[in-house]
Amino acid sequence: MLKKKKQMRCGAACFLSLIFMVGMLSACGQTGAASSKKSPGSQQTAALSQAVTFTDAIGNQVKITSAKRVVALMGSFAEVWADAGGTLVGTTKDAFSGHGLHLDDTVANLGSYLNPNMEQIISLKPDFVILSADTAQQVKLCASLRQAGLNAACFHVLKFEDYLDMLHICTQLTGREDLYEKNGLAIQKQIDNAIAGTKGKKGPSVLFLRAYSTKYDVMNSSTMTGMMMKDLGAENIADRNNSILKSLSMDAIVESDPDYILVVVMGADEEKALSLIDRQFKSNPAWAGLKAVKNQHYAVIPRELFHYKPNARWGESYEYLAKLFYGD
């Protein structure tokens, strides 16, 4: 059963001024935080009745005594905070689209995920800053923010258990344990049911591709979606032969003859990304002879479930694949 990152580089003078800014801003009044779609109203208080302490994904010891003003430096993590009933005072630009969050102009746009504006973050005087442990830029930024006196923590979310752990911490901070049940434990039951429905059934072999407008990647079971497929009894052909990850030829596909070929599109130009797959593979006469093609098991799967972290929709992701592989 399943359970439960171009940082601003400051010189010494700049860094000291930032620390001074934190001290000055903490004495100032605070502006309101905007609600997200999943948080119809803030149920947070300025100070927690009891401090929440935890160790983050990179070993930082974190102690939060107030979580009224929160910054999330990745769209997926902004969504987790919303799943926990929280509101934001700032987030990165990727959170403003593709995550179903209703963020108005009172929520500061802090720039790109890889290069959030450190000075702007500090000016928001956040109680808590949420970052990714999986991007070097964010790990460095986390260290700088903590040195500047801010509560900042890095999270790693690759599988559902990681999401569940993060959600639990966030709902402790918001006081919304009911949302841990709704957006966490109930989703776990969904996943468990989807997996249980595959028991005793022969799982399919799968070629999983991530397509860009200029290239494609072959994905194995160490990826988020690859893990889901494995949980559901599917065999990823890239797990059989690591060389497939480096160079996948039509000959290699024909030799493996997978039952399914699944593609998730990256970037904004889906048409261009899919045309690359067409040129690379589908133009080859051998394509039509593949089991996956003959049985109409070549599919483009939705990025909101299989590229972005699905968060409270993780159960939908499992159910989508289970239905695809095994039918109703």
C-alpha positions in Angstrom: 0.0 0.0 0.0 1.3 3.4 -0.8 1.8 5.9 2.0 2.1 8.6 3.0 15.1 24.7 -7.0 19.8 32.7 -11.5 19.7 33.3 -7.8 20.8 37.0 -7.2 24.5 36.9 -6.4 25.3 39.7 -3.9 28.6 40.9 -2.7 29.1 41.3 1.0 27.6 44.8 1.1 24.6 43.7 -0.8 24.1 40.7 1.4 24.3 42.8 4.5 21.8 45.2 3.1 19.4 42.4 2.4 19.6 41.2 6.0 19.0 44.8 7.1 16.0 44.9 4.8 14.5 41.8 6.5 14.8 43.4 9.9 13.3 46.7 8.7 10.4 45.1 6.8 9.5 42.9 9.8 8.4 46.0 11.6 6.2 47.1 8.8 2.5 46.4 8.3 1.5 43.4 6.2 -0.6 43.3 3.0 -3.2 40.6 2.4 -2.5 37.3 0.6 -4.6 36.3 -2.4 -6.5 33.1 -2.3 -6.1 30.2 -4.8 -8.9 28.2 -6.4 -8.4 25.5 -3.8 -8.4 27.9 -0.9 -11.7 29.9 -0.9 -10.6 31.9 2.1 -7.5 32.1 4.4 -7.9 30.0 7.5 -4.4 30.7 8.7 -3.5 32.7 11.7 -0.5 35.1 12.2 1.0 32.7 14.7 0.6 29.0 15.1 -0.6 27.7 18.5 2.4 25.3 18.4 5.6 25.5 16.3 5.9 23.1 13.4 9.3 21.5 13.1 10.7 19.2 10.4 13.8 18.3 8.5 13.6 19.3 4.8 14.8 17.3 1.8 18.4 18.6 2.0 18.8 18.2 5.8 17.8 21.7 7.0 16.2 21.8 10.4 13.1 24.0 10.0 10.9 25.5 12.7 7.9 27.5 11.7 6.0 29.6 14.2 3.9 31.6 11.7 2.7 30.7 8.2 0.5 33.7 7.2 2.8 35.0 4.5 4.1 32.2 2.3 6.1 32.2 -0.9 6.3 29.2 -3.2 9.0 29.1 -5.8 7.5 26.5 -8.1 4.0 26.2 -9.6 3.6 22.6 -8.4 4.5 23.6 -4.9 2.2 26.6 -5.0 -0.5 24.0 -5.8 0.4 21.8 -2.8 0.1 24.9 -0.6 -3.3 25.5 -2.0 -4.3 21.9 -1.5 -3.4 22.5 2.1 -5.8 25.5 2.3 -3.0 28.0 2.2 -2.7 31.4 0.5 0.3 33.0 -1.1 1.9 36.4 -1.2 4.3 35.5 -4.0 5.2 32.7 -6.4 7.0 32.1 -9.7 5.5 32.8 -13.0 4.8 29.2 -13.9 2.2 29.1 -11.1 0.1 31.6 -13.0 -0.8 29.1 -15.7 -1.3 25.4 -16.0 -2.0 24.7 -12.3 -5.6 25.7 -11.9 -4.8 28.4 -9.4 -6.7 31.7 -9.3 -3.9 34.1 -8.4 -4.8 37.8 -8.6 -2.5 40.8 -8.8 -2.0 40.9 -5.1 0.2 37.8 -5.5 3.7 38.9 -6.5 5.2 37.3 -9.7 8.7 36.5 -8.6 10.1 35.6 -12.0 11.2 32.3 -13.4 11.4 29.1 -11.5 15.2 28.9 -12.2 15.8 32.6 -11.5 13.4 34.0 -8.9 14.1 37.5 -7.7 15.7 37.2 -4.3 15.4 40.9 -3.4 11.7 40.8 -4.2 11.2 37.7 -2.1 12.8 39.4 0.9 10.6 42.5 0.3 7.5 40.4 0.8 8.8 39.5 4.4 7.6 35.9 4.2 7.1 33.7 7.2 7.9 30.7 5.0 9.5 30.1 1.6 9.0 26.8 -0.2 11.6 25.7 -2.7 12.6 22.6 -4.7 15.4 20.3 -3.7 15.8 19.1 -7.3 17.2 22.3 -8.8 20.7 23.5 -8.0 19.7 27.2 -8.3 16.9 26.8 -5.8 19.1 24.9 -3.3 21.6 27.7 -3.4 18.8 30.3 -3.1 17.5 28.4 -0.1 20.8 28.7 1.6 21.0 32.4 0.9 17.5 33.0 2.2 18.2 31.1 5.4 21.4 33.1 5.9 19.3 36.2 5.5 17.2 35.1 8.4 14.2 33.7 6.5 12.5 30.4 7.1 13.1 28.5 3.9 12.8 24.8 3.1 13.4 22.5 0.1 11.1 19.7 -0.8 11.5 16.7 -3.1 8.4 15.4 -4.7 8.8 12.6 -7.2 6.2 10.0 -6.1 2.9 10.2 -4.3 4.5 9.4 -0.9 6.6 12.6 -1.2 3.5 14.6 -2.0 1.7 13.1 1.0 4.6 14.0 3.3 4.7 17.6 2.0 1.0 18.0 2.3 1.0 16.8 5.9 3.6 19.4 6.8 1.6 22.1 5.0 -1.7 21.2 6.6 -0.1 21.3 10.0 0.9 24.9 9.1 -2.5 25.9 7.9 -4.4 24.0 10.6 -6.4 22.2 7.9 -6.0 18.6 8.8 -9.3 18.0 7.0 -7.5 18.8 3.7 -4.9 16.2 4.5 -7.7 13.7 4.6 -9.4 15.0 1.5 -6.4 15.8 -0.7 -4.0 13.2 0.7 -5.4 10.1 2.4 -8.5 9.9 0.2 -6.2 10.1 -2.9 -4.1 7.3 -1.4 -7.2 5.1 -1.4 -7.8 5.9 -5.0 -4.3 4.8 -5.9 -4.5 1.7 -3.8 -7.7 0.7 -5.5 -6.2 1.3 -9.0 -3.3 -0.9 -8.2 -5.4 -3.6 -6.6 -7.4 -3.8 -9.8 -4.3 -4.9 -11.7 -3.5 -7.8 -9.5 -3.4 -11.1 -11.4 -3.3 -9.4 -14.8 -0.4 -9.5 -17.2 1.1 -6.0 -17.4 1.9 -4.5 -20.8 5.3 -3.5 -22.1 5.7 0.3 -22.6 7.9 2.7 -24.5 7.5 6.1 -22.7 8.8 9.2 -24.6 9.0 12.9 -23.5 8.8 15.1 -26.6 10.2 18.6 -27.0 10.1 20.7 -30.2 13.7 19.9 -30.9 14.4 16.6 -29.3 12.8 13.7 -27.4 13.9 11.7 -24.3 13.2 8.1 -23.5 12.0 7.8 -19.9 12.5 4.8 -17.6 11.0 3.8 -14.3 13.0 6.2 -12.3 10.7 9.0 -13.4 7.5 10.1 -11.8 5.3 8.6 -14.6 7.6 5.6 -14.9 7.1 4.8 -11.2 3.3 4.9 -11.7 3.5 2.6 -14.6 5.7 0.2 -12.6 3.3 0.3 -9.7 0.5 -0.8 -12.1 2.5 -3.8 -13.4 3.7 -2.3 -16.7 7.2 -3.1 -18.0 9.2 -0.2 -19.3 11.4 -1.3 -22.2 14.0 1.2 -21.2 14.5 -0.7 -18.0 15.5 -3.8 -20.0 18.4 -2.1 -21.8 20.0 1.1 -20.5 21.4 1.9 -23.9 17.9 2.6 -25.1 18.0 5.7 -22.8 20.9 7.1 -24.7 20.1 6.2 -28.3 16.7 4.8 -29.3 16.6 3.6 -32.9 13.6 2.3 -34.8 15.5 -1.1 -34.8 15.5 -1.0 -31.0 11.7 -0.3 -30.9 11.0 -3.1 -33.4 13.1 -5.5 -31.4 11.3 -4.7 -28.2 7.9 -4.4 -29.9 6.1 -2.7 -27.0 2.4 -3.1 -26.3 2.1 0.6 -25.7 3.9 3.8 -26.9 3.1 6.8 -24.7 4.2 10.4 -25.3 4.0 13.4 -23.0 4.7 16.8 -24.6 6.9 19.4 -23.1 6.9 23.1 -23.9 4.3 25.2 -25.5 4.5 24.0 -29.1 2.8 20.6 -29.0 2.4 20.4 -32.7 6.1 20.8 -33.4 7.0 18.3 -30.7 4.7 15.7 -32.1 5.9 16.3 -35.7 9.4 15.4 -34.5 8.2 12.0 -33.3 6.5 11.6 -36.7 9.7 12.3 -38.6 11.8 10.2 -36.3 9.7 7.1 -36.1 6.3 7.2 -37.9 7.9 7.8 -41.3 9.7 4.5 -41.0 7.7 1.7 -42.7 8.4 -0.6 -39.7 6.2 1.6 -37.6 3.0 0.3 -38.9 4.0 -3.2 -37.9 4.4 -2.5 -34.3 1.9 -4.1 -31.9 1.3 -0.7 -30.2 0.4 0.8 -33.6 -1.6 -2.1 -34.9 -3.7 -2.2 -31.7 -4.0 1.7 -31.6 -2.0 1.8 -28.4 0.0 4.9 -29.4 -1.2 7.8 -27.3 -0.3 11.3 -26.2 -1.0 11.5 -22.5 -2.0 14.7 -20.7 0.8 16.8 -19.3 -1.3 18.0 -16.3 -1.3 14.4 -15.0 2.1 13.1 -16.3 4.5 16.1 -16.6 3.4 18.5 -13.9 3.2 16.9 -10.5 -0.4 15.9 -10.2 -0.7 16.5 -6.5 -4.3 16.1 -5.4 -4.9 14.5 -8.9 -2.4 11.7 -8.4 -5.2 9.3 -8.1 -6.5 10.4 -11.4 -3.1 9.7 -12.9 -3.1 6.1 -11.7 -6.7 5.6 -12.8 -5.9 7.0 -16.3 -3.1 4.6 -16.8 -4.9 1.6 -15.3 -7.8 2.1 -17.6 -5.4 2.6 -20.6 -3.5 -0.6 -19.8 -6.3 -2.9 -18.6 -9.6 -1.3 -19.7 -12.6 -0.9 -17.4 
